[in-house]
Amino acid sequence: MSAPKQYDFVIVGSGIGGLSSAVMLAKNGYSVLVLEKNHQIGGALQVFSRDKCIFDTGVHYIGGLDEGENLYRMFKYLGIYDGLNLQSLDRDCFDLIRLPNGKSYPHAQGYAAFSANLIQCFPEEKKAIDAFCVKVREMCDFFPLYNLEMGDEQTYYNNPEILMLGAWDYVCSITENEDLRNVLLGSGPLYAGDQKSTPFYVVALIMNSYIKGSYRLVDGGSQIAKLLVKELRKHGGEILKRKEVVSANFNEQKEITSVNCSDGTSYAASKFISNMHPTPTINIFGKQNFRPAYRDRIAKLENTVSSFMIYFSLKENSFPYFNYNIYDHYSMDCWNSVKYDVNEWPHTLYLCTPASSKSMEYAESLCVMCYMSYEEVKEWENTFNTVLNPSKRDEAYQKFKAEKEQKIVERMELRFPGFSEKIMNVYSSTPLTYKDYIGTPEGSLYGIMKDYKNPIATTINTKTRISNLYLTGQNIIFHGILGATIGAFVTCFNFIDPEETIKKIKEYEK
């Protein structure tokens, strides 16, 4: 009987961090196997179909994709950009911030348009708007890989004080105008913005990327995962679905020799990369193999809030397609909506009409996201339901979801009178859905919450105490498609030449 295949790398999880890491390593000659527990690859890139409509579960638009920008070049290097079906959002308004008084304010692409549009709305606040734009770009300069550079003296690790600037505090320092504060930070659900913790650098890195090229993925974000898998296989890599890693085996040197899956199979490698959140990573690879201080730190870290997602399939030609996103705020205290009053829920809605290849005049569907605390679904936390392991939750849970759906429909009616008549069907998900499919504690949207008051504690290193176990994904640098992709590069720079890789990435100007 022949010995089982020995890989250079086994990667646990097929989110964009795991897949991007796999492609990079395979391109550089390593043998790679990706193990995914679900029936569908991609983590937050997963989609589902209802009423002939494709719904994204986590990725609704992407930034940094204009020619020559950071994600554009990274996707070019990974070999997937040319295969993407992209729809550029409106240049003069990719995000529309709507305040409780019904007034709407645009976020435009390109800094000149971004500032000009806001100055037109707030002519007396030109100084504050200009200062905000300068500060965003200045902050981004401290993150070398974000700018496809190796770094010099002006880096966040040489200047850690820049990590300690609170986003809310900074915006309040440049303007007393309450409307402008809410408009500048109105897209907070992109990063779970919170007055008490969110650093300004998180706002800067994310907002800058969208100002420099905002796009939707026509017919769903799963195309990114599919293209990465295609590229992985092109370079000899492998991926297996329905492979839930549950434990690991070690040698006398306390190195991992193989991982075990719930179906009884095992896979051996020289090195292992976890695309999972640090908490389940520790549980799977053995708490005893991590320092108590590290375990305690991870256990004490707060994770970002989860969400309630509602998906509407719409009657034919009944609702217009919006080539922009809407952040609809029902409270002027928009950055306190993470810790909301249940009786006044929802405080903020994120709305988007997915781009479809069938029609760009009318919307086939509408997606709405709003924050939801895990506490609201905690009574059902011992249940589990995925396509691979189906289990219907009880009637009380279905009633809970129906009540939440109705509250959102009522909010929609306020903004779009007659909306109810345009609905074909309604589907929804809760924090339990995120927990079951993505595996983040309490269904967290964006993993570990960054805290400007304690930036070191919320910094996660790619290396672990286990000498051949590494981490990748949204917790390494920051979240989102761009953040997780950059995190994948940081992980892979432990094994491939950083300078040579960046040089190749920078060659992709167009």
C-alpha positions in Angstrom: 0.0 0.0 0.0 1.5 3.4 -1.0 2.0 6.1 1.5 -0.5 9.0 1.5 0.6 12.1 -0.5 2.7 14.6 1.3 2.0 18.2 0.4 4.2 21.2 1.0 1.1 23.1 2.3 -2.4 22.2 3.5 -4.6 25.2 3.8 -7.7 25.0 6.0 -10.5 27.1 4.6 -11.3 28.4 1.2 -12.1 32.1 1.9 -10.3 34.6 -0.3 -7.3 34.6 2.1 -6.9 30.9 1.9 -7.5 30.7 -1.9 -5.2 33.7 -2.6 -2.5 32.1 -0.4 -2.9 28.8 -2.2 -2.6 30.4 -5.7 0.6 32.3 -4.7 2.3 29.3 -3.2 1.3 27.1 -6.2 2.6 29.8 -8.6 5.9 29.6 -6.8 6.3 25.8 -7.2 4.8 24.5 -3.9 2.4 21.6 -3.8 -0.8 22.9 -2.2 -4.1 21.3 -0.9 -7.0 23.4 0.2 -9.6 21.8 2.5 -13.1 23.4 2.7 -15.8 22.2 5.1 -18.8 23.5 3.1 -20.3 22.2 -0.2 -19.4 25.6 -1.7 -16.0 27.3 -1.8 -15.2 30.9 -1.1 -16.2 31.7 2.5 -17.9 35.1 2.4 -17.8 34.9 -1.4 -20.5 32.2 -1.4 -23.8 32.9 -3.2 -27.2 31.3 -3.3 -30.0 31.3 -5.9 -33.7 31.9 -5.4 -36.4 32.7 -7.9 -33.7 32.7 -10.6 -31.8 35.5 -8.8 -28.3 35.2 -7.5 -27.7 36.6 -4.0 -24.3 37.4 -2.5 -23.9 36.4 1.2 -21.0 38.7 2.0 -19.4 40.6 -0.9 -21.6 43.3 -2.4 -19.0 45.6 -3.9 -15.2 45.9 -4.0 -12.8 48.8 -4.0 -9.3 49.4 -5.4 -10.1 48.0 -8.9 -9.4 51.0 -11.1 -6.5 50.4 -13.5 -3.2 50.5 -11.7 -4.7 50.5 -8.2 -3.7 48.0 -5.5 -6.4 45.3 -5.8 -6.4 45.6 -9.6 -2.7 44.8 -9.7 -3.0 42.0 -7.1 -5.8 40.4 -9.0 -3.7 40.7 -12.2 -0.8 38.9 -10.4 -3.2 36.2 -9.1 -4.4 35.7 -12.7 -8.1 36.4 -12.1 -8.7 40.0 -13.1 -9.3 39.4 -16.8 -11.9 36.8 -16.1 -14.0 39.0 -13.8 -17.4 40.4 -14.9 -17.3 43.8 -13.3 -19.7 46.7 -13.2 -18.3 50.1 -12.2 -20.5 52.0 -9.8 -21.5 55.5 -10.7 -18.4 57.8 -10.6 -20.3 60.7 -9.1 -22.0 58.5 -6.4 -20.9 55.0 -5.5 -22.3 55.4 -1.9 -25.3 57.5 -1.0 -25.5 58.5 2.7 -29.1 59.2 3.7 -29.8 60.8 7.1 -32.9 60.7 9.2 -34.2 64.0 7.8 -34.4 62.4 4.4 -31.5 64.4 2.9 -29.0 62.4 0.9 -25.3 63.0 0.3 -23.0 61.3 -2.3 -19.6 59.7 -2.0 -18.0 60.1 -5.4 -15.1 58.2 -6.9 -11.8 60.1 -7.2 -10.7 62.5 -4.5 -11.4 65.6 -6.6 -15.0 64.6 -7.1 -15.4 63.2 -3.6 -14.4 66.5 -2.0 -16.1 68.7 -4.6 -19.5 66.9 -4.1 -19.3 67.2 -0.4 -18.2 70.8 -0.5 -21.2 71.6 -2.7 -23.4 70.1 0.1 -21.5 71.7 2.9 -19.8 74.9 1.5 -19.0 76.2 4.9 -17.1 73.0 5.8 -14.5 73.1 3.0 -11.6 73.1 5.4 -12.9 70.1 7.3 -13.6 68.1 4.1 -10.2 68.9 2.7 -8.5 67.9 6.0 -10.4 64.6 6.0 -9.3 63.7 2.5 -5.7 64.7 3.2 -5.7 62.6 6.4 -7.1 59.5 4.7 -4.3 59.5 2.1 -1.7 60.4 4.7 -2.8 57.5 6.8 -2.6 55.1 3.9 1.0 56.0 3.2 2.0 54.3 6.5 1.0 50.9 5.1 3.6 49.9 2.6 2.1 46.7 1.2 -1.2 48.5 0.7 0.7 50.8 -1.6 2.7 47.8 -3.1 5.9 48.9 -1.5 8.4 47.1 0.8 8.4 50.0 3.3 10.9 52.5 4.7 10.9 54.6 7.8 7.3 55.8 7.3 5.5 52.6 8.2 2.9 51.9 10.9 5.3 49.5 12.7 7.9 52.3 12.9 5.2 54.8 13.8 2.8 52.8 16.0 1.2 56.0 17.2 -0.8 56.3 14.0 -2.7 53.2 15.0 -3.9 55.0 18.1 -6.0 57.7 16.4 -9.7 57.1 16.9 -11.9 57.6 13.8 -14.8 59.2 15.6 -12.5 61.4 17.7 -10.6 62.6 14.6 -13.8 63.5 12.7 -15.2 65.4 15.7 -11.9 67.3 15.9 -12.2 68.7 12.4 -15.9 69.6 12.4 -18.8 70.4 14.8 -21.3 69.8 12.0 -23.3 66.8 13.0 -24.6 66.1 9.5 -21.1 66.2 8.0 -19.8 63.8 10.7 -22.4 61.3 9.9 -21.8 61.7 6.2 -18.1 61.3 6.4 -18.5 58.1 8.5 -21.9 57.1 7.0 -20.6 53.9 5.3 -19.6 52.6 8.8 -21.3 49.1 8.2 -18.4 48.5 5.8 -16.1 48.1 8.8 -18.6 48.0 11.7 -17.6 51.5 12.7 -17.9 52.1 16.5 -17.3 55.3 18.4 -15.5 53.6 21.2 -13.0 51.5 19.3 -12.6 51.9 15.5 -9.2 53.3 14.6 -9.0 56.0 11.8 -6.6 53.8 9.8 -9.3 51.2 9.3 -11.6 54.0 7.9 -8.8 55.3 5.7 -7.6 52.0 4.2 -11.2 51.0 3.3 -12.6 54.3 2.2 -9.5 55.1 0.1 -9.9 51.8 -1.8 -13.5 52.6 -2.7 -12.7 56.2 -3.7 -10.1 54.6 -6.1 -12.4 52.3 -7.9 -15.8 50.9 -6.7 -17.2 47.9 -8.6 -20.0 45.3 -8.3 -19.5 41.7 -9.5 -22.1 41.0 -12.1 -24.0 37.8 -11.2 -22.3 37.4 -7.9 -19.0 37.4 -6.0 -18.5 33.6 -6.3 -16.8 34.2 -9.6 -13.7 35.4 -7.7 -13.5 32.0 -5.9 -14.1 30.1 -9.0 -11.3 31.9 -10.9 -8.9 31.4 -8.0 -9.6 27.7 -8.0 -9.1 27.6 -11.7 -5.8 29.3 -11.3 -4.8 27.1 -8.4 -5.4 23.9 -10.5 -3.6 25.4 -13.4 -0.5 25.5 -11.2 -1.0 22.0 -9.9 -2.8 22.8 -6.7 -5.8 20.9 -5.3 -9.0 21.7 -3.4 -11.4 19.3 -1.7 -14.9 20.3 -0.5 -16.9 18.8 2.3 -13.7 18.3 4.3 -14.1 19.7 7.8 -10.8 19.7 9.7 -11.4 18.7 13.3 -8.0 17.9 14.7 -4.3 17.6 14.0 -1.5 15.1 14.6 2.0 16.1 15.9 5.5 14.7 16.0 7.9 14.7 18.9 9.2 18.2 17.9 5.6 19.5 18.3 5.2 20.1 14.6 2.0 19.3 12.8 2.3 16.2 10.6 -1.3 15.9 9.3 -4.8 17.1 9.9 -7.9 14.9 10.4 -11.3 15.5 8.9 -14.7 14.7 10.3 -15.1 11.9 7.6 -12.1 10.1 8.9 -9.6 11.2 6.2 -6.2 12.7 7.0 -3.9 14.9 4.9 -0.2 15.4 5.5 2.0 18.4 4.8 5.2 20.1 5.8 3.4 23.4 6.6 -0.2 24.3 7.4 -2.1 27.6 7.0 -5.4 28.3 8.7 -7.9 30.6 7.0 -10.1 30.3 10.0 -10.7 32.8 12.8 -8.0 32.4 15.6 -10.5 31.0 18.1 -11.5 27.8 16.1 -7.9 27.5 14.9 -6.8 27.2 18.6 -9.6 24.7 19.3 -8.7 22.5 16.3 -4.9 22.5 16.6 -5.0 22.0 20.4 -5.2 24.6 23.1 -2.2 23.0 24.8 -0.1 23.9 21.8 -0.5 27.6 22.3 0.8 29.8 25.1 -1.8 30.5 27.8 -1.2 34.3 27.4 -2.0 34.0 23.6 -5.1 31.9 24.3 -6.3 34.4 26.9 -5.7 37.4 24.7 -7.6 35.9 21.8 -10.5 34.8 24.1 -10.8 38.4 25.5 -10.7 40.1 22.2 -14.1 41.5 21.1 -15.3 40.5 17.7 -17.2 42.8 15.3 -21.0 42.7 15.3 -22.9 40.3 13.1 -25.9 41.2 10.9 -29.3 40.3 9.8 -29.5 40.0 6.0 -32.7 40.2 4.0 -33.0 39.3 0.4 -35.9 40.4 -1.8 -36.7 38.9 -5.2 -38.7 41.5 -7.0 -41.5 41.4 -9.5 -40.4 42.0 -13.1 -39.6 45.6 -14.1 -41.1 46.9 -10.8 -38.1 48.5 -9.1 -35.2 50.5 -10.6 -31.6 49.3 -10.6 -29.4 51.6 -8.5 -25.8 51.7 -9.7 -24.7 52.8 -6.2 -25.2 51.7 -2.6 -27.4 53.3 0.0 -26.6 53.7 3.7 -29.9 54.6 5.2 -29.7 56.0 8.7 -32.7 56.4 11.0 -30.7 57.9 13.9 -28.3 60.8 13.9 -26.2 58.7 16.3 -25.2 56.5 13.4 -21.9 55.3 14.9 -23.6 54.0 18.0 -25.9 51.7 16.1 -23.5 48.7 16.7 -24.8 48.7 20.3 -28.5 49.3 19.5 -31.7 49.5 21.4 -33.6 46.3 20.3 -36.9 48.2 20.5 -35.7 50.8 18.0 -34.0 48.3 15.6 -32.9 48.8 12.8 -31.0 52.1 13.1 -29.2 51.7 9.8 -29.9 49.8 6.6 -27.4 49.0 3.9 -29.2 48.6 0.6 -27.9 47.4 -2.8 -29.5 46.2 -6.0 -27.2 43.4 -7.3 -25.8 43.7 -10.8 -27.3 41.2 -13.2 -26.3 40.4 -16.7 -30.0 40.1 -17.6 -31.0 43.7 -16.9 -29.3 47.0 -15.9 -32.5 49.1 -16.0 -34.6 47.2 -13.4 -33.5 45.4 -10.4 -34.2 41.6 -10.2 -33.5 41.7 -6.5 -32.6 43.8 -3.5 -30.3 43.0 -0.6 -30.6 44.8 2.8 -28.1 44.4 5.7 -28.4 45.7 9.2 -26.5 45.1 12.4 -27.7 42.3 14.7 -26.3 41.3 18.0 -25.6 37.6 18.6 -27.6 38.0 21.9 -30.8 38.2 19.8 -30.3 34.6 18.5 -28.4 33.1 21.4 -31.2 30.9 22.5 -30.7 28.9 19.3 -26.9 28.8 19.3 -26.8 25.0 19.8 -28.6 24.5 16.5 -26.8 24.1 13.2 -28.1 24.4 9.7 -26.2 24.3 6.3 -26.9 22.9 2.9 -24.4 20.1 3.7 -25.8 19.5 7.2 -29.5 20.6 7.1 -31.5 21.0 10.2 -34.6 23.1 10.4 -34.7 25.5 13.4 -37.9 25.7 15.5 -41.0 27.7 15.0 -39.9 30.4 17.5 -36.9 31.1 15.3 -39.0 31.3 12.2 -41.3 33.7 14.0 -38.3 35.8 15.1 -37.0 36.1 11.6 -40.5 37.0 10.2 -40.9 39.8 12.7 -37.5 41.2 11.8 -38.3 40.9 8.1 -41.5 42.9 8.7 -39.6 45.7 10.5 -37.3 46.1 7.6 -40.1 46.1 5.1 -41.7 48.9 7.1 -38.5 50.9 7.0 -38.3 50.3 3.2 -41.9 51.6 2.8 -40.8 54.9 4.5 -38.2 55.4 1.8 -39.9 53.7 -1.1 -43.6 54.0 -0.8 -45.4 51.0 -2.4 -42.3 48.8 -2.0 -44.3 46.0 -0.5 -46.3 45.6 -3.7 -43.1 45.0 -5.7 -41.9 42.0 -3.6 -42.0 38.5 -5.0 -40.4 36.6 -2.2 -38.4 37.3 1.0 -35.5 35.4 2.4 -33.3 36.2 5.4 -30.3 35.1 7.4 -29.1 35.8 11.0 -25.8 35.7 12.9 -26.4 31.9 13.2 -26.1 31.6 9.4 -22.7 33.3 9.4 -21.6 31.2 12.4 -22.6 28.0 10.6 -21.2 28.7 7.2 -18.2 31.0 7.9 -17.2 29.7 11.3 -16.6 33.1 12.9 -17.4 33.3 16.7 -21.0 34.6 17.2 -21.3 35.1 13.4 -19.0 38.1 13.4 -19.0 40.1 10.2 -15.4 41.1 10.1 -13.6 39.0 12.7 -11.6 40.6 15.5 -12.5 44.2 16.2 -9.6 46.6 15.9 -9.3 49.0 18.9 -7.3 52.2 18.7 -7.0 52.3 22.5 -5.1 48.9 22.4 -3.7 48.3 18.9 -1.1 45.8 19.9 -3.7 43.4 21.5 -5.8 43.4 18.3 -2.8 42.7 16.1 -2.6 39.1 14.9 0.7 37.7 13.6 0.8 35.2 10.7 3.1 33.0 12.7 2.0 30.9 15.6 3.8 29.1 18.4 3.4 25.9 16.4 6.5 26.2 14.1 4.7 25.0 11.0 1.3 26.6 11.5 0.5 30.0 10.0 -2.6 32.2 9.8 -4.2 34.1 7.0 -7.5 35.9 6.3 -9.3 39.0 7.4 -7.8 39.2 10.9 -4.2 39.7 9.8 -4.3 43.2 8.4 -7.9 44.3 7.9 -11.1 42.7 6.5 -12.9 42.8 3.2 -11.7 41.5 -0.2 -8.7 43.9 -0.3 -7.8 43.4 3.4 -7.9 39.6 3.2 -5.9 39.6 -0.1 -3.2 41.7 1.5 -3.2 39.4 4.5 -2.6 36.5 2.1 0.5 38.2 0.7 1.8 38.9 4.2 1.3 35.2 5.1 3.0 34.0 1.9 6.0 36.4 2.3 7.1 33.9 4.9 7.8 31.5 2.0 8.3 33.5 -1.2 10.5 36.4 -2.0 8.6 39.6 -1.0 10.7 42.0 -3.1 10.5 39.9 -6.3 6.7 39.3 -5.8 6.0 43.1 -5.3 8.1 43.8 -8.3 5.9 41.5 -10.4 2.7 42.9 -9.0 3.8 46.5 -9.8 4.3 45.5 -13.5 0.6 45.4 -13.9 -0.2 49.0 -14.6 -3.0 48.3 -17.1 
